[in-house]
């Protein structure tokens, strides 16, 4: 997920997306533990996407506090 895509989403959509990505990451980690994970690189991409979303959410929060 690109930063441009993230900036176009509303705060509610970002919160929902973050929840979904965290849930997907949990399922992939469980698959990894059981040895059934087919795409280990997907875990890395999910972690980065979650971090991007959380960064953007915190930036939005700081902007609203500053106003």
Secondary structure, 3 states (H helix, E strand, C coil): CCHHHHHHCCHHHHHHHHHHHHHHHHHHHHHHHHCCCCCHHHHHHHHHHHHHHHHHHHHHHHHHHHC
